[in-house]
Structures are given as C-alpha cells and as structure tokens.
Amino acid sequence: MSMQPQPSGWSPQFPPPSQGAGTPTPPSGGRATVVFAAVIGLVVGAAVASGAWLLFGGDGGAVGGSSVAVSAPARLGDYYRYPDLQKVRERNGKSGDMSKVVDRQAKWDKESSARLSASRDGAGAVVQQYGNEELDSMFSLEVVRSPTASPQYVAYSDPEYLHVEKPPEEMVEFGPVSCAVRNLTSGETFVATCLRTSEDLTVTVSHANGDLVKDPQAVADVVNEAWSQLS
C-alpha cells in the first residue's frame, strides 16, 4: 500500500490514515477470536500511549533533568522546521491563507512544549514540526533535558498464536535508538516513535508520515542527526 503525498496545507499533528485493512486475521474458534480481539485492543492502546506518554506522563524529570532551555535545530538532514519551508512561505497569503496554518501549528507546538516540560518537572523542552521541501513527509521532533526509560516498552503478543509473521507491535533498535513500530500482515511496517536518551537528554521523533513513516532506519537517522546537534 502506497502512502499518498499530503497537501501543503495539511496539519502534521494528525497521524497517518488508519491502516485497518492490515489488521491480522484472527485464528478460528470462538475463544481464539475473543483472545485475539483483546490482544489487538491492547496493541492499539499501547501504540497510542507510545506516542503520547512523553507529553503527558513520566516521573523521570527529577533525576538528571535540567531547566535549561532547548531550541529546535533549523534543519535535520532533508527536513526543515515547518514555518521555514519554501513552499509554505511561497503560499503565504497567495494560494490559500497559509499564515493561519503556520500560526496554528506554532501555537500547538508551544503548548506541546509546555506539556512535555511539565511532565518532566519543568525540564527544558521543545516540540517542533518538520517537513521536507516537497511537504510529502513530515514529523514531530520532541526534545527534553531529562532521561527516559529505554528501550521503549511495547505490549507482548505471540505471532505464532496470531498466525502472523511478525507481532502487531514490536520494538526494534538501531544502535542507541529504539523504535516502537507496528507491523501489518501486508508486510509493511509503520513507525510510532523512535528515541534516544541519556541521563540529561531525550530526543524523540513521532507522528511521521509519507515515505518516512515506513522506514524505521530513516527515522532513527533523524533522531541521531538531532542528537548530534543538541548533545
């Protein structure tokens, strides 16, 4: 299944379209079907939590955290801060009122940054949306001056019992970066979050879309690029 490019006015806060067609087929039998449904329910809940717990939870801020402010890099590889993208600037006030889109996203990023900081006892934090020049791949960068448990937690499920090649939810590692991913029966893999952490810094990429969301290694590379600029 291919991912269609998003229009330039698209708000990056919305996750990729639902991939319901890829939900694994349950094994036969009434009891197996009930158990399978329960497992999928846990997987969906855990997938949502894996992208949201940095914004609303965690008690690690008091250990090794710092209140020093942090700024989002101007560029991460092929990706730029959303307001700086040429296509956004060209459309501003011309083909559609992009200034409203930019202002809205800036407000959301500011609020998200405050929530991330508050979840870590006031540690310095920033949340920033990025996109490539074509605006067909975007993501959210979340940085906080505080440690995070790593590797990431994902719910356990038994692929053999579910009659699938890979578990619906899986944690994969690329050196110091851990990624929580979702596997479809079609063979496609979608990234929920990738993060890297130390005693005084956590860098996370979430809410990816376009071709990027299907490439865990590429998302891990973005995390490492941000890490090299911020650490």
Backbone as a ProteinNet text record, in pm:
[ID]
protein_1_A
[PRIMARY]
MSMQPQPSGWSPQFPPPSQGAGTPTPPSGGRATVVFAAVIGLVVGAAVASGAWLLFGGDGGAVGGSSVAVSAPARLGDYYRYPDLQKVRERNGKSGDMSKVVDRQAKWDKESSARLSASRDGAGAVVQQYGNEELDSMFSLEVVRSPTASPQYVAYSDPEYLHVEKPPEEMVEFGPVSCAVRNLTSGETFVATCLRTSEDLTVTVSHANGDLVKDPQAVADVVNEAWSQLS
[TERTIARY]
84.6	0	86.8	66.7	148.8	87.4	170.3	124.9	115	0	-20.3	38.2	102.5	155.3	43.1	75.5	-21.9	-18.1	-131.7	-132	-57	-3.4	80.7	6.1	-124.3	-199.5	-231.1	-185.8	-215.7	-148.8	-219.3	-161.9	-89.2	40.3	118.9	82.1	-7.2	-45.8	-129.5	-193.6	-278.4	-193.8	-216.7	-138.2	-172.6	-91.8	-120.9	-258	-321	-453.3	-453.2	-566.9	-580	-547.8	-475.8	-437.4	-519	-648.6	-733.7	-729.3	-701.9	-701.8	-591.5	-492.2	-380.6	-394.8	-508.4	-526.5	-518.1	-436.3	-419.3	-551	-566.9	-686.9	-681.8	-786.2	-782.8	-788.6	-729.4	-740.1	-883.8	-917.2	-1054.1	-1086.7	-1217.6	-1262.4	-1308	-1419.2	-1474.1	-1378.5	-1317	-1226.3	-1106.4	-1050.3	-933.7	-967.2	-1090.6	-1131.3	-1140.3	-1197.4	-1208.4	-1071.4	-981.8	-846.6	-775.8	-791.7	-726.8	-775.9	-906.3	-961.5	-904.5	-888.3	-831.9	-688.1	-611.7	-471.7	-461.4	-544.6	-541.6	-579.9	-676.2	-714.2	-597.8	-521.9	-403.8	-298.6	-282.7	-183.1	-216.4	-343.7	-384.1	-362.3	-401.4	-382.1	-236.5	-152.7	-9.8	51.9	4	58.2	28.5	-94.6	-128.4	-43.6	-28.7	49	193.3	249	389.9	418.8	318.6	340.2	299.5	218.9	164.8	226	291.6	333.5	441.7	519.8	619.2	553.9	431.8	364.7	288.5	241.2	151.6	198.2	307.2	343.5	491.7	530.1	670.9	712.5	794.7	838.5	988.9	1054	1199	1256.1	1170.1	1222.3	1309.7	1284.2	1359.4	1498.2	1523.4	1652.1	1731.9	1831.1	1917.3	1859.4	1740.6	1679	1742.2	1723.4	1776.1	1671	1657.6	1559.5	1614.2	1737.4	1796.4	1713.7	1682.8	1600.5	1670.7	1591.4	1644.7	1573.9	1647.8	1592.3	1595.5	1495	1488.7	1585.5	1664.4	1756.8	1681.8	1747.9	1686.1	1665.2	1755.4	1747.6	1795.2	1728.1	1767.3	1773.2	1890.8	1903.3	1825.3	1728.3	1645.5	1521.3	1512.7	1391.4	1418.9	1319.3	1330.1	1214.3	1233.9	1123.7	1006.7	887.6	770.1	754.5	766.1	746	853.1	968.1	1079.3	1075.1	983.4	980.6	941.8	1012.7	991.5	848	790	654.4	553.8	580.8	492.2	503	625.3	645.3	586.8	602	551	398.6	333.3	187.4	129.2	212.2	163.8	94	-37.7	-113.1	-146	-108.6	-132.3	-234.2	-188.5	-277.8	-326.8	-427.7	-473.4	-401.1	-465	-406.9	-318.6	-194.7	-102.6	-57	-68.4	-26.2	-107.4	-235.3	-317.7	-271.8	-233.9	-185.7	-56.1	35.9	164.3	143	58.7	33.2	-31.6	-123.8	-189.7	-89.8	-5.5	91.2	192.2	232.4	325.1	262.3	133.1	63.4	58.4	26.8	20.8	157.7	262.1	397.3	434.6	396	425.7	354.5	227.3	152	209	246.9	305.3	438.2	517.1	645.4	622.5	522.3	491.9	447.2	368.1	322	438.9	525.8	641.3	729.2	751.6	830.1	763.2	632.8	560.7	563.9	564.4	566.6	700.5	802.5	936.1	981.5	889.3	920.7	988.1	945.4	997.7	1128.1	1166.6	1288.9	1273.6	1384.3	1380.4	1329	1238.2	1176.8	1133.3	1128.1	1075.7	1012.3	900.6	834	824	867.3	871.6	835.8	749.3	714.6	816.7	848.5	943.2	881.2	931	888.5	998.1	990.4	1086.3	1035.9	1117.4	1083.2	957	927.3	807.3	682.2	701.8	592.1	516.4	585.1	518.5	564.6	658.9	698.1	721.8	657.6	668.2	678	717.9	726.1	732.9	717.8	729.7	858	940.6	1059.8	1025.2	1055	1029	1159.9	1205.6	1333	1309.7	1365.4	1353.3	1485.2	1526.5	1651.4	1626.2	1598.2	1565	1580.1	1614.7	1627.2	1492.3	1491.5	1371	1407.7	1316	1339.8	1363.2	1464.8	1498	1560.2	1531.4	1449.5	1302.3	1226.3	1085.4	1006.1	902.4	810.8	709.6	685.1	572.4	504.4	374.6	299.2	341	343.9	380.8	260.6	286.2	188.6	264.6	199.8	263.2	228.9	325.1	296.3	246.8	303.1	261.7	115.4	73	-67.3	-158.8	-113.1	-194.6	-184.9	-97.6	-77.7	-30.3	65.5	126.2	278.5	346.8	492.8	560.3	509.6	567.1	457.5	492.6	391.2	332.7	206.7	146	223.3	283.4	364.3	500.4	604.4	739.9	834.5	939	1044.2	1168.5	1226	1348.3	1451.9	1579	1685.8	1785.1	1833.1	1937	2045.9	2138.7	2239.3	2173.5	2196.5	2138.6	1993.3	1935.9	1798.6	1703.9	1596.2	1493.4	1367.9	1302.6	1183.5	1067.8	953.1	830.3	760.6	734.4	676.3	552.7	469.7	351.8	366.2	344.9	359.9	223.7	203.8	80.4	101.1	-6.6	4.1	43.7	31.4	73.8	225.7	294.7	441	494.7	407	451	470.7	564.5	592.5	578.2	511.6	492.1	552	622.5	690.8	594.8	588.5	514.1	606.1	716.2	814.8	954	1054.5	1194.1	1257.2	1339.1	1400.2	1541.1	1615.4	1748.6	1758.3	1821.2	1820.9	1952.8	1979.5	2093.9	2046.9	2138.6	2098.5	2046	2068.5	2023.5	1959	1923.8	1863	1785.2	1667.6	1591.2	1545.6	1572.9	1531	1436.7	1318.8	1217.3	1163.2	1139.6	1068.1	938.8	826.8	696.2	609.2	489.1	391	449.4	536.1	589.5	480.3	495.1	402.3	476.3	403.4	467	556.8	658.4	750.3	830.3	852.9	934.7	875.4	743.6	680.7	699.7	733	750.6	897.2	984.5	1127.6	1187.3	1184.9	1238.1	1384.3	1465.3	1606	1618.6	1538	1542.4	1499.6	1397.6	1353.3	1461.9	1526.4	1637.3	1751.1	1775.7	1880.4	1846.7	1719.3	1676.9	1701.3	1669.4	1694.1	1843.6	1928.5	2072.5	2124.2	2067.6	2107.4	2070.3	1949.1	1908.5	1995.7	2026.7	2111.2	2248.3	2306.5	2441.6	2441.5	2330.3	2323	2289.9	2225.1	2176.6	2257.2	2332.3	2404.6	2542
-119.9	0	123	214.6	334.2	444.9	534.3	649.5	768.3	830.5	942.8	1068.2	1154.3	1281.1	1365.3	1435.6	1520.1	1659.8	1729	1866.5	1957.4	2066.6	2154.5	2220.9	2226	2284.3	2185.1	2061.4	1955.4	1983.7	1958.7	1980.6	1856.8	1866.5	1747.9	1686.6	1749.1	1691.6	1566.2	1551	1434.4	1315.5	1195.4	1076.1	1025.9	930.4	873.4	808.3	796.7	734.9	596	552.7	421.9	313.3	214.4	103.7	-20.4	-2.6	-111.3	-233.6	-214.2	-327.6	-425.5	-379.2	-467.7	-540.4	-529.9	-595.8	-745.9	-815	-959.5	-1034.3	-1139.8	-1224	-1315.7	-1316.9	-1398.8	-1546.3	-1628.7	-1773.6	-1817.6	-1934.6	-1983.6	-2023.9	-2025.3	-2067.3	-1949.1	-1965.4	-1854.8	-1800.1	-1887.7	-1842	-1769.9	-1825.7	-1764.1	-1625.6	-1611.2	-1481.2	-1378.2	-1417.8	-1325.7	-1284.4	-1382.4	-1351.9	-1262.1	-1292.1	-1209.6	-1065.5	-1045.8	-910.3	-837.3	-908	-844.4	-802.8	-889.7	-858.5	-735.9	-729.7	-615.4	-488.2	-498	-381	-329	-420	-378.9	-317.6	-375.4	-323.1	-180.1	-155.8	-21.6	76.5	36.5	124.9	154.5	52.5	72.7	158.6	142.5	223.7	370.1	399.4	538.8	590.2	506.9	550.3	574.8	493.2	508.3	642.8	703.5	834.9	948.4	918.6	1026.3	1034.5	928.8	931.8	1035	1069.9	1174.4	1309.5	1328.9	1457.2	1465.2	1351.1	1356.7	1277.9	1204.2	1121.9	1112	1023.6	1001.4	1074.9	1008.9	1071.4	1086.8	1086.1	1091.2	1230.7	1335.9	1471.3	1510.8	1452.7	1491.9	1430.5	1332	1262.6	1303.8	1387.1	1424.7	1528.1	1582.3	1681.5	1818.5	1904.3	2040	2134.9	2252	2350.3	2441	2418	2499.4	2483.5	2596.1	2593	2518.5	2463.4	2392.6	2442.7	2458	2507.7	2399	2398	2300.1	2339	2244.3	2274.6	2327.3	2414.6	2470.2	2363.5	2264.1	2161.5	2028.2	1921	1785.2	1703.4	1690.6	1620.1	1691.1	1621.6	1679.4	1749.6	1765.5	1819.2	1954.6	2045.2	2180.5	2207.6	2305.8	2346.7	2392.9	2351.1	2373.5	2517.9	2619	2756.9	2804.6	2736.3	2779.9	2721.8	2628.8	2561.8	2657.4	2648.2	2738.9	2734.9	2614.9	2603.9	2669.9	2663.5	2729.8	2881	2931.1	3075.8	3126.5	3050.1	3093.1	3102.9	3014.3	3012.8	3111.3	3161.9	3250.2	3372.7	3381.3	3495.4	3492.9	3386.6	3381.2	3272.3	3149.2	3038.5	2975.3	3035.2	2987.5	3063	3077.5	3155.4	3065.8	3043.1	2957.3	3020	3152	3215.5	3161.8	3132.4	3077.5	2937.2	2858.3	2722.9	2727.3	2815	2827.7	2875.9	2976.9	3030.4	2926	2849.4	2745.3	2638.6	2594.5	2491.4	2542.3	2669.5	2728.4	2729.2	2759	2758.4	2617.7	2519.6	2381.3	2333.3	2367.8	2327.7	2390.2	2515.4	2583.4	2515.6	2482.3	2413.5	2274.5	2204.5	2070.9	2079.4	2181.5	2200.4	2220.8	2300.1	2325	2197.2	2115.9	1990.3	1893.4	1886.9	1798	1841.2	1970.8	2022.4	1991.6	2015.4	1991.5	1844.5	1754	1610.9	1567.1	1653	1622	1725.3	1768.5	1858.7	1987	2041.9	2169.5	2162.5	2044.9	2032.2	2109.2	2161.8	2231.4	2139.3	2189.3	2103.1	2184.9	2119.5	2183	2076.6	2112.8	2028.7	2109.8	2051.2	2124.8	2032.9	2081.5	2006.8	2033.7	1928.6	1938.1	1876.2	1917.8	1858	1869.8	1786.1	1800.8	1907.7	1940.9	2051.6	2025.4	1899	1864.9	1860.9	1867.1	1859	1726.7	1620.5	1491.1	1395.3	1439	1364.1	1464.1	1439.7	1530.7	1449.8	1516	1450.1	1554.5	1507.4	1592.4	1555.2	1656.1	1637.8	1679.8	1593.3	1622	1606.4	1714.4	1713.9	1760.2	1687.7	1727.5	1697.3	1788.4	1771.5	1685.1	1559.3	1464.1	1323	1224.6	1086.6	1020.1	914.1	836.4	688.7	606.6	462.1	416.4	335.2	284.6	146.6	50.9	65.1	83.9	126	154.5	27.5	46	-63.5	-79.7	-204.1	-237.5	-361.5	-372.3	-485.4	-615.1	-724.4	-853.8	-918.9	-983	-1069.6	-1181.4	-1294.2	-1413.6	-1427.2	-1399.6	-1408.2	-1546	-1652.3	-1787.2	-1811.4	-1766.1	-1782.5	-1701.5	-1582.3	-1495.1	-1531.4	-1626.8	-1670.1	-1554.4	-1479.2	-1370	-1385	-1325.5	-1338.4	-1258.5	-1137.9	-1051.2	-1009.3	-977.7	-929.5	-796.7	-769	-642.7	-520.9	-531.6	-422.2	-477.3	-401.6	-453	-337.6	-367.3	-271.1	-315.5	-224.5	-253.8	-148.8	-187.5	-97.2	-75.7	47.7	86	156.5	77.7	133.4	189.1	317.4	376.5	419.7	403.1	446.9	326.7	339.9	235.5	289.7	202.7	242.7	148.6	205	127.2	130.5	11.7	4.3	-83.8	-67.3	-150.1	-225.9	-355.3	-441.1	-483.5	-468.5	-512.2	-647.7	-720.8	-850.5	-835.6	-713.7	-688.1	-687.2	-685.9	-680	-541.3	-440.7	-303.5	-280.6	-192.2	-154	-2.6	41.5	183.6	221.7	334.1	378.7	457.9	421.8	502.3	610.4	569.7	663.8	601.9	685.6	646.2	744.4	694.9	783.9	739.9	839.3	817.3	897.9	842	908.9	891.8	984.3	977	1029	1051	1096.5	1239.6	1315	1453.9	1499.4	1406.1	1445.5	1329.6	1359.8	1262.4	1328.2	1262.5	1310.5	1206.4	1249.9	1159.9	1214	1125.7	1159.5	1078.9	1149.4	1083.7	1145.6	1089.8	1142.4	1159	1067.3	1071.9	1032.2	1078.2	1038.1	1027.5	1002.7	988.2	865.3	869.6	756.7	735.6	843.2	833.8	738.3	738.2	657.6	508.4	469.6	327.7	282.8	370.1	340.1	366	267.3	287.1	332.3	280.3	321	469.8	518.8	659.8	747.9	705.1	782	781.3	666.3	658.8	751.6	763.4	855	1000.2	1036.2	1172.1	1195.9	1096.7	1109.2	1131.9	1054.5	1069.5	1204.7	1255.5	1386.9	1495.9	1487.6	1583.9	1570.7	1447.2	1423.6	1488.8	1472.7	1527.1	1679.3	1743.3	1888.8	1941.4	1859.9	1906.3	1860.2	1752.4	1698.5	1763.1
0	0	0	-92.1	-102.3	-19.8	29.1	105.4	11.6	4.4	-85.3	-25.6	-105.5	-54.9	4.2	114.4	178.9	117.9	110	59.4	152	96.1	174.4	288.2	285.1	393.4	503.9	488.7	585.3	717	826.3	959.2	1004.7	1035.8	1070.7	1204.1	1282.5	1409	1391.4	1273.9	1253.3	1211.9	1271.6	1237.1	1099.6	1044.8	913.5	912.9	794.1	785.3	844.4	897.3	958.5	859	906.2	819	855.7	871.3	918.4	830.1	701.5	609.8	642.9	719.8	750.2	881.1	951.6	1078.8	1061.1	1142.7	1126.5	1137.9	1060.3	1063.6	1184.3	1268.6	1388.7	1356.7	1443.1	1424.2	1446.4	1392	1400.7	1542.9	1573.7	1705.1	1786.9	1864.3	1940.3	2043.3	2123.9	2228.7	2168.8	2059	1996.5	1944.6	1890.6	1837.5	1947.9	2062.6	2175.8	2225.8	2240.4	2287.3	2189	2059.6	1956.7	1964.1	1980.2	1989.3	2108.4	2220.4	2339.3	2315.4	2247.4	2218.4	2130	2023.4	1932.4	2006.7	2100.2	2178.4	2259.4	2319.1	2395	2304.4	2184.6	2090.5	2050	2017.5	1976.8	2090.4	2213.6	2327.8	2352.5	2341.7	2364.7	2256.7	2130.5	2021.4	2044	2091.3	2120.3	2234.5	2339.1	2455.2	2419.2	2329.9	2295.2	2233.6	2165.4	2107	2198.2	2304.4	2387	2525.5	2575.8	2714.7	2740.3	2638.2	2657.9	2685.2	2633.8	2651.6	2783.3	2834.9	2948.6	3070	3061	3175.2	3195.7	3290.9	3320.2	3445	3529.6	3653.3	3656.3	3538.6	3536.1	3540.6	3541.6	3533.5	3649.9	3768.5	3886.8	3889.1	3804.4	3804.3	3681.1	3699.9	3589.4	3497.4	3527.2	3441.9	3459.9	3360.1	3363.8	3309.5	3371.7	3327.3	3217.3	3173.3	3066.6	2939.4	2876.6	2755.4	2642.4	2551.1	2435.8	2310.2	2200.6	2075.1	1968.8	1883.2	1774	1663.5	1612.2	1501.5	1379.4	1303.4	1183	1075.7	1072.2	968.9	1025.1	984.1	1019.6	891.1	833.2	706.2	597.2	538.8	432.4	486.5	617.5	678.6	744.9	728.8	781.6	876.8	966.6	1051.6	963.6	999.1	914.4	867.1	955.4	908.2	810.2	806.7	721.3	581.1	555.7	426.6	314.3	202.1	90	39.7	28.8	-23.3	70.2	199.6	294.6	278.8	265.7	250.8	119.1	12	-118.1	-118.8	-47.1	-46.5	53.7	143.7	248.4	188.2	208.6	161.4	13.4	-59.3	-203.7	-236	-243.3	-275.8	-145.6	-86.2	43.4	153.6	267.1	375.7	461.4	417.9	490.9	621.9	635.9	760.2	877.7	854.5	961.2	998.5	897.3	922.4	1003	962.9	1032.1	1175.2	1193.7	1327.8	1417.9	1361.5	1440.5	1483.7	1390.2	1425.5	1528.4	1515.3	1612.6	1752.2	1759.2	1888.1	1945.1	1859.6	1906.5	1954.4	1881	1921.8	2055.8	2075.4	2201.6	2318	2297.3	2401.9	2428.8	2322.6	2339.1	2413.5	2383.3	2452.7	2601.6	2636.3	2777.4	2846.8	2778.1	2837.7	2858.7	2759.3	2771.3	2888.1	2902.1	3014.1	3147.7	3155.2	3279.9	3320.5	3221.3	3250.8	3309.2	3297.5	3348.4	3451.3	3535.5	3646.7	3601.6	3487.9	3442.5	3365.9	3320.2	3240.5	3109.3	3056.5	2929.1	2819.7	2736.5	2635.3	2515.9	2399.6	2278.7	2190.5	2128.5	2029.2	1901.4	1789	1662.4	1547.3	1457	1337.1	1226.7	1151.1	1039.7	915.4	799.1	673.7	569.6	466	356.9	259.3	160.8	71.1	-9.2	-36.5	-113	-25.2	107.8	204	194.7	150.9	144.7	254.2	338.3	456.8	569.2	682.2	795.4	924.3	1032.5	1162.7	1273.1	1395.8	1513.7	1587.7	1617.3	1699.9	1842	1939	2080.3	2156.6	2218.4	2290.1	2432.8	2529.6	2669.5	2740.9	2829.1	2904	3027.5	3001.5	3106.6	3051	3136.5	3087.4	3067.2	2988.4	2959.6	2959.5	3006.1	3003.2	2859.9	2839.6	2706.8	2721.5	2630.5	2509.4	2542.4	2441.5	2461.3	2493.2	2573	2602.6	2490	2451.9	2364.1	2421.2	2400.5	2452.9	2382.9	2458.8	2402.1	2333.7	2221.2	2156.5	2086.7	2070.8	2015.1	1866.8	1776.6	1632.4	1590	1651.3	1613.1	1645.8	1761.9	1800.7	1710.1	1670.2	1585.4	1437.3	1404.6	1266.2	1177.3	1229	1152.3	1160.5	1062.8	1057.8	1168.5	1193.7	1296.4	1393.9	1518.2	1611.7	1563.7	1594.4	1551.3	1600.8	1717.9	1772.2	1812.3	1782.5	1802.3	1834.7	1913.3	1939.3	1863.8	1784	1710.3	1748.8	1744.6	1785.1	1671.4	1660.9	1566.5	1647.1	1699.3	1787.9	1912.9	1944.9	2066.7	2052	1933.6	1909	1914.7	1992.7	1994.9	1927.2	1849.3	1774.9	1806.2	1839.3	1851.9	1716.9	1660.7	1526.9	1528.2	1423.2	1404	1272.8	1277.1	1160.4	1107.5	976.4	913.4	846.1	826.1	760	614	560.2	422.3	409.6	523.9	522.6	547.6	548.8	573.9	723.9	754.6	892.2	904.8	1010.5	1034.4	1169.4	1172	1293.1	1381.2	1509.4	1607.1	1662.6	1725.8	1779.2	1773	1757.2	1773.6	1872.3	1965.1	2062.6	2099.9	2148.1	2203	2331.2	2434.8	2564.3	2637.7	2728.8	2818.7	2954.1	3047.5	3181.1	3181.5	3073.6	3074.7	2943.6	2854.7	2728	2666.6	2612.9	2535.3	2406.1	2294	2162.2	2101.8	2063.9	2009.8	1878.5	1783.2	1660.2	1659.6	1640.7	1638.4	1529.5	1511.3	1415.8	1274.6	1235	1098.3	999.4	874.6	769.4	637.3	528.6	398.7	394.5	310.4	299	427.4	502.8	623.9	725.8	742.2	845.8	822.4	699.3	666.3	673.5	721.4	721.4	859.1	950.6	1085.5	1086.9	995.6	991.9	960.3	866.1	830	946.7	1021.5	1138.5	1245.3	1264.7	1360.4	1319.5	1189.3	1140.9	1174.4	1165	1201.3	1350.5	1431.8	1576.5	1602	1538.3	1558.4	1508.3	1399.8	1349.9	1451.9	1505.5	1607.3	1732	1767.7	1886.1	1869.9	1752.5	1728.9	1737	1701.9	1707.1	1845.8	1929	2057.6	2176.7	2162.7	2278	2293.6
[MASK]
+++++++++++++++++++++++++++++++++++++++++++++++++++++++++++++++++++++++++++++++++++++++++++++++++++++++++++++++++++++++++++++++++++++++++++++++++++++++++++++++++++++++++++++++++++++++++++++++++++++++++++++++++++++++++++++++++++++++

